[in-house]
């Protein structure tokens, strides 16, 4: 998710293209850009990657002062054209465009209430309901209506919006999802991760504060805290898997944090091995830290086809199974006859790991020891990571020893939760509910059947 405002006309769509391209790892189901074109909001969006959907915007210069963009993987609502963002509406508050990163945990209740009140929804995503709430607000200004709406939302939401000639950026009070603001040459940039700002050489930046609403217009940048302070609950899974290694997230270098986590995993090790092999790309940094700490040679013995996406965020099990073979291939001469420690970021359903172990076995590894740079995933996430039900989580059903037998590995071990907490800081500030079941906001009604 990204947004740009410039007091002077600029090639906003082109810059958004490059920002979204650097954020492609956050979702490749769909992509979209909306920008102000005169008094209208022009939109280019569709199913597919940034390159396949938005390349036409690069064919000729397009000048604008404000625009927002989005890449999506679905956590609420399916992968359909209707759910592609940004979402645009014209209502009693004027023309509005919105992009959303996160998951509104009370979306079902809000949707039912709005439907009972006569609202008609064109999509099944939780983003559209924000527009309905804004339209129904009695606020005397757009910003007042937006604040009233935000007070009705629960869960995770980092937002960028266009209203008239202004750009708005919002981060929920718990700070579940990352959001950054930067400035360069009189233009203001918003992005989910710093790697997007780096792409555009935006060096002057800061994290948007939890509970902060920022408005950027020709009059300048204003900020207000729209909610009372609550304990920050930044998603620790961003550091383990989701964010790009070259990004800074929640004040941490993602790469260095993953190295630290890998080293902590090695400190618990009792097995001997010949090589440490990362599962690329999200296992790379942790594997470096593990190999350094354990004193075992690091070997890039799995080759990744970078023209495939991320198997975790594909929507079906069949897709994920095919994606493993399309994405990864072992280097047999580096593996054959070796005792291999495989380092992956996490173990969710077991599908990917089962196929991965099979690939390494086919390369004639002597032993395969799978090590996960995360604790056991036992609880669903309601704040923007697609872990919808407990029955899908292999660690909720099997012990590490049983998992090893199930996926065909010689052993499986996870990073203990207490070690993860030490790595990121014991002073709190992170949500690890998917590992601990300790949710920062009440979700009992959501856990029924999950």
C-alpha positions in Angstrom: 0.0 0.0 0.0 1.3 3.4 -0.9 0.3 7.1 -1.4 2.0 10.2 -2.8 1.1 13.9 -2.5 3.0 16.7 -4.3 2.0 20.4 -4.3 3.2 20.5 -7.9 2.1 18.2 -10.6 4.3 15.1 -10.8 4.3 11.7 -12.4 2.4 10.2 -9.5 1.2 7.0 -11.2 4.7 6.1 -12.3 6.2 6.6 -8.9 3.3 4.6 -7.3 4.1 1.8 -9.8 7.7 1.5 -8.6 6.6 1.8 -4.9 4.1 -1.0 -5.4 6.5 -3.1 -7.4 8.8 -3.1 -4.3 5.8 -4.1 -2.2 4.8 -7.0 -4.4 5.8 -9.5 -1.7 2.9 -8.3 0.3 0.4 -9.7 -2.2 0.2 -10.6 -5.8 -3.5 -11.5 -6.3 -4.3 -8.0 -7.6 -2.9 -4.5 -8.0 -4.3 -1.0 -8.4 -3.6 2.7 -8.6 -6.0 5.7 -8.3 -4.9 9.3 -8.9 -6.6 12.7 -9.1 -7.1 13.6 -12.8 -8.7 17.1 -12.9 -11.9 16.8 -10.8 -12.1 13.1 -11.3 -10.4 10.0 -9.8 -8.8 7.9 -12.4 -8.3 4.2 -11.6 -6.3 1.4 -13.1 -6.6 -1.9 -11.3 -7.1 -5.6 -11.9 -6.3 -9.2 -10.9 -2.6 -10.1 -11.2 0.8 -8.7 -10.4 1.9 -5.0 -10.5 3.8 -5.7 -13.8 0.9 -7.4 -15.5 -1.8 -4.9 -14.4 -0.1 -1.5 -14.2 2.6 -1.5 -16.8 0.3 0.5 -19.2 0.7 3.5 -16.8 4.3 3.7 -17.8 3.8 4.1 -21.5 3.3 7.9 -21.4 3.8 10.6 -18.7 0.7 11.1 -16.5 0.8 14.2 -14.2 -1.2 14.4 -11.0 -0.8 15.8 -7.5 -2.1 12.9 -5.4 -2.5 9.2 -5.8 -2.7 5.9 -3.9 -2.0 2.3 -4.7 -2.4 -1.2 -3.4 -1.3 -4.8 -3.8 -3.5 -7.5 -2.3 -3.6 -10.9 -0.9 -7.1 -11.7 0.5 -7.6 -12.1 4.2 -11.3 -11.0 4.2 -13.3 -11.6 1.0 -12.2 -13.6 -2.0 -9.8 -12.9 -4.8 -12.4 -11.3 -7.2 -12.4 -8.2 -9.4 -14.9 -6.5 -7.1 -12.4 -6.8 -4.2 -9.5 -5.2 -6.0 -8.3 -2.0 -4.3 -8.2 1.0 -4.2 -12.0 1.2 -3.7 -13.7 4.3 -5.0 -17.0 5.8 -4.1 -19.0 9.0 -4.6 -21.3 9.9 -1.7 -22.6 12.9 0.3 -19.0 13.5 1.5 -17.7 13.7 -2.1 -15.4 11.4 -4.1 -13.3 9.1 -2.0 -10.7 6.5 -2.7 -9.3 4.1 -0.1 -6.6 1.4 0.2 -6.4 -0.8 3.3 -3.8 -3.1 4.8 -5.0 -5.3 7.7 -8.2 -6.9 8.8 -11.3 -5.3 10.5 -12.1 -7.9 13.2 -15.6 -6.6 13.7 -16.4 -6.5 10.0 -19.1 -9.1 10.1 -21.1 -7.2 12.8 -20.6 -3.9 11.0 -21.7 -5.4 7.7 -24.8 -6.9 9.2 -25.8 -3.6 10.8 -25.2 -1.6 7.6 -27.1 -4.1 5.5 -30.0 -3.9 7.9 -29.9 -0.1 7.5 -30.2 -0.4 3.8 -26.5 -0.4 2.6 -25.8 -2.3 -0.6 -22.3 -3.7 -0.9 -20.6 -4.3 -4.3 -17.7 -6.4 -2.8 -17.1 -8.9 0.0 -13.9 -7.2 1.4 -13.9 -5.3 4.7 -12.6 -2.2 3.1 -15.8 -1.1 1.4 -17.7 -0.9 4.8 -15.3 1.9 5.8 -16.7 4.0 2.9 -20.3 3.2 4.0 -19.6 4.3 7.5 -18.1 7.6 6.3 -21.1 8.3 4.1 -23.5 7.6 7.0 -21.5 9.8 9.5 -23.0 13.0 10.7 -19.6 14.6 10.9 -19.5 18.2 9.7 -16.3 17.6 7.6 -14.7 14.7 5.9 -12.1 14.4 8.5 -14.7 14.5 11.3 -16.6 11.7 9.5 -13.4 9.7 9.1 -12.6 10.0 12.8 -16.1 9.0 13.7 -15.8 6.0 11.4 -12.4 5.0 12.9 -13.9 4.8 16.4 -16.3 2.1 15.1 -13.5 -0.1 13.7 -11.8 -2.9 15.6 -8.7 -4.8 14.6 -5.9 -3.9 12.1 -6.1 -1.1 9.6 -3.4 1.0 8.0 -5.1 3.2 5.5 -4.4 5.7 2.7 -7.3 7.7 1.3 -7.9 10.5 -1.2 -10.6 13.0 -0.6 -10.8 16.0 -2.9 -7.1 17.1 -3.3 -5.9 15.7 0.1 -4.1 12.5 1.0 -4.9 10.9 4.3 -2.9 8.2 6.2 -4.2 6.3 9.2 -2.8 3.6 11.5 -5.0 1.8 14.0 -4.4 2.5 17.7 -2.7 -0.9 18.3 -0.3 -0.5 15.4 -0.8 -4.0 14.1 0.4 -3.2 10.5 3.4 -1.1 9.6 3.1 2.3 8.0 5.7 4.9 7.1 5.7 8.6 6.0 8.5 10.3 4.2 9.3 13.5 2.4 11.5 14.4 -0.6 11.7 17.5 -2.7 8.4 18.9 -1.4 6.5 15.6 -2.0 5.1 13.4 0.8 5.1 9.6 0.5 3.2 7.0 2.5 4.2 3.3 2.3 3.6 0.0 4.2 7.4 -0.6 4.3 10.6 1.4 4.0 11.7 -0.6 1.0 9.1 1.3 -1.1 10.5 4.6 0.1 14.1 3.3 -0.6 13.0 2.6 -4.2 12.1 6.2 -4.6 15.2 7.4 -2.6 13.1 8.9 0.2 15.5 9.0 3.1 13.7 11.5 5.4 11.0 9.4 7.0 9.4 8.1 10.2 6.9 5.6 11.3 3.2 6.6 11.4 2.3 6.4 15.1 -0.4 4.0 16.3 -3.6 5.9 16.5 -2.4 8.7 14.2 -4.3 10.4 11.4 -2.3 12.4 9.0 -3.6 14.8 6.4 -1.4 16.0 3.5 -2.7 18.9 1.3 -1.4 22.0 -0.4 -1.6 23.7 3.0 1.0 21.3 4.4 1.0 18.2 6.7 -1.2 18.0 9.8 -1.4 15.2 12.4 -3.8 14.3 15.1 -4.1 11.3 17.5 -7.7 10.2 16.9 -7.8 7.6 19.7 -6.8 7.2 23.3 -3.4 5.4 23.8 -3.7 1.6 24.1 -0.9 -1.0 24.4 0.8 -1.3 21.0 0.5 -4.8 19.4 2.6 -4.8 16.3 2.4 -8.0 14.3 5.6 -10.0 15.1 4.9 -12.2 12.0 5.9 -9.1 9.9 9.4 -9.5 11.3 9.5 -13.3 10.9 8.0 -13.7 7.4 5.9 -11.0 5.8 8.1 -7.9 5.5 11.0 -7.6 3.0 14.5 -8.2 4.5 15.8 -4.8 3.4 12.9 -3.0 5.1 12.7 -1.5 8.5 9.6 -2.5 10.4 8.5 -1.4 13.9 11.9 0.2 14.4 13.8 -3.0 13.6 15.9 -4.0 10.6 14.1 -7.1 9.3 17.3 -8.8 8.1 19.2 -8.3 11.3 16.2 -9.4 13.4 15.9 -12.6 11.4 19.6 -13.2 11.8 19.2 -12.7 15.6 16.2 -15.2 15.6 18.3 -17.7 13.6 21.1 -17.5 16.1 18.6 -18.0 19.0 17.3 -21.1 17.2 20.9 -22.5 16.9 21.5 -22.0 20.7 18.9 -24.6 21.3 20.4 -27.1 18.9 21.6 -30.6 19.9 21.9 -32.1 16.4 25.1 -32.1 14.4 24.9 -31.5 10.6 27.0 -30.9 7.6 25.3 -27.9 6.0 22.7 -25.3 6.8 20.3 -24.7 3.9 17.8 -21.8 3.9 14.4 -22.1 2.3 14.5 -19.0 0.1 13.8 -16.2 0.4 12.1 -15.7 3.8 14.5 -18.3 5.5 17.7 -16.7 4.2 18.5 -14.3 7.0 17.6 -16.7 9.8 19.8 -19.4 8.2 22.8 -17.0 8.1 22.3 -16.3 11.8 21.9 -20.0 12.6 25.0 -21.1 10.6 27.1 -18.4 12.2 26.1 -19.4 15.7 26.3 -23.2 15.1 29.5 -23.0 13.2 28.1 -25.1 10.3 28.7 -24.2 6.7 25.9 -22.2 5.0 24.9 -23.6 1.6 22.5 -22.1 -0.9 21.4 -25.6 -2.0 17.8 -24.7 -2.9 17.4 -22.6 -6.0 14.4 -20.4 -6.2 12.6 -19.4 -9.4 11.9 -15.8 -8.8 9.1 -15.6 -11.4 6.8 -17.4 -9.0 5.0 -15.9 -6.0 5.0 -16.7 -2.3 3.4 -20.1 -1.6 2.1 -19.1 1.9 -0.2 -16.4 0.5 -1.7 -18.5 -2.3 -5.4 -19.1 -1.7 -5.7 -22.9 -1.9 -3.8 -26.0 -0.9 -3.5 -27.2 -4.5 -2.0 -23.9 -5.5 0.5 -24.1 -2.7 1.6 -27.7 -3.6 2.2 -26.8 -7.2 4.0 -23.6 -6.2 6.6 -25.5 -4.2 7.9 -27.4 -7.2 7.5 -24.4 -9.5 9.4 -22.2 -7.0 12.2 -24.4 -5.5 14.6 -26.9 -6.9 17.5 -28.6 -5.0 21.2 -28.5 -6.0 21.8 -32.2 -5.7 25.7 -32.1 -5.7 25.5 -29.8 -2.7 23.0 -32.0 -0.8 23.8 -35.6 -1.7 25.0 -37.6 1.3 24.8 -34.6 3.6 23.1 -34.1 7.0 21.0 -31.0 6.2 19.5 -28.4 8.5 16.7 -26.8 6.6 15.8 -23.3 7.9 12.3 -22.0 7.1 10.4 -19.0 8.6 7.4 -20.9 10.0 5.2 -24.0 9.6 1.6 -23.3 9.0 -0.4 -26.1 7.3 2.5 -28.5 6.6 1.8 -28.7 2.9 4.8 -26.7 1.8 7.2 -28.4 4.2 6.0 -31.9 3.2 6.7 -31.2 -0.4 10.0 -29.4 0.4 11.3 -32.4 2.4 10.4 -34.6 -0.5 12.4 -32.5 -2.8 15.5 -32.6 -0.6 15.1 -36.4 -0.2 15.0 -36.7 -3.9 18.4 -34.9 -3.9 19.7 -37.8 -1.7 20.2 -36.0 1.6 21.5 -38.3 4.3 19.4 -36.6 7.0 16.9 -33.7 7.0 16.4 -31.6 10.1 13.7 -28.9 9.7 14.2 -25.9 11.9 11.6 -23.1 12.1 12.5 -19.5 12.9 9.1 -19.1 14.7 7.2 -20.8 17.5 4.5 -23.3 16.8 1.5 -21.7 15.1 -1.6 -22.8 17.0 -4.1 -20.0 16.8 -5.8 -18.1 14.0 -5.1 -14.5 13.1 -7.8 -11.9 12.9 -5.6 -9.0 12.1 -4.3 -9.4 8.5 -2.5 -12.7 8.2 -4.4 -15.5 6.5 -4.5 -18.1 9.3 -8.3 -18.5 9.5 -9.0 -21.7 11.4 -7.2 -23.8 14.1 -8.0 -27.1 12.2 -5.7 -26.0 9.4 -2.7 -25.5 11.7 -0.5 -28.6 11.8 1.0 -27.6 15.2 -2.5 -27.5 16.7 -2.8 -31.3 15.9 0.6 -32.8 16.1 3.8 -32.5 18.3 7.1 -31.7 16.7 8.0 -35.4 16.7 4.7 -36.3 15.0 5.1 -33.5 12.5 8.6 -34.9 11.6 7.0 -38.3 10.8 4.1 -36.7 9.0 6.3 -34.6 6.6 9.1 -37.2 6.3 11.8 -35.2 8.1 14.3 -36.8 10.6 13.5 -34.1 13.1 11.5 -30.8 13.5 12.1 -28.1 16.0 10.6 -24.6 16.6 11.9 -21.4 18.2 10.5 -21.3 21.7 8.1 -18.4 22.2 10.2 -17.1 25.1 13.2 -16.9 22.8 11.3 -15.0 20.2 10.1 -12.5 22.8 13.7 -12.0 24.0 14.8 -11.3 20.4 12.2 -8.6 19.7 12.3 -7.2 23.3 10.7 -8.3 26.4 9.1 -5.0 27.0 6.0 -6.0 25.0 4.7 -4.0 22.0 4.1 -7.0 19.8 1.2 -9.3 19.0 2.1 -13.0 19.1 -1.4 -14.3 19.4 -1.0 -16.8 16.6 1.6 -18.5 18.8 0.3 -17.8 22.3 -3.5 -17.4 21.9 -3.1 -14.2 23.9 -5.1 -11.7 21.7 -4.7 -8.0 22.4 -8.4 -7.3 21.8 -11.4 -9.6 22.6 -12.0 -12.1 19.8 -14.0 -14.8 21.6 -16.9 -14.4 19.2 -14.5 -15.0 16.3 -12.9 -18.1 17.8 -16.2 -20.1 17.6 -15.6 -22.6 14.9 -12.1 -21.4 14.3 
